[in-house]
């Protein structure tokens, strides 16, 4: 059984509420929804995280000057 977690990571090791599910389909949907959000100005996370069983599946770095 796999456990997927989707969340935004903020500075100082803070994170948003996590989507936690055993369904890959639900995890994929949550990931796409998180990626579609508009982050404006200074109010944005430093990264978006998608993990499965504690291992990184995908990560988007939103720190200034990256990407």
MOLINNOR-V848731 format. One record per residue. RES is the residue in one letter. SS is DSSP state (H for helix, E for strand, - for the rest). Layout:
res={RES | RES}
ss={SS | SS}
This chain:
res={X | X | X | X | X | X | X | X | X | X | X | X | X | X | X | X | X | X | X | X | X | X | X | X | X | X | X | X | X | X | X | X | X | X | X | X | X | X | X | X | X | X | X | X | X | X | X | X | X | X | X | X | X | X | X | X | X | X | X | X | X | X | X | X | X | X | X}
ss={- | - | - | E | E | E | E | E | E | - | H | H | H | - | E | - | - | - | E | E | E | - | - | H | H | H | H | H | H | H | H | H | H | H | H | H | - | - | - | - | - | - | - | - | - | - | E | E | E | E | E | E | - | - | E | E | E | E | E | E | E | - | - | - | - | - | -}
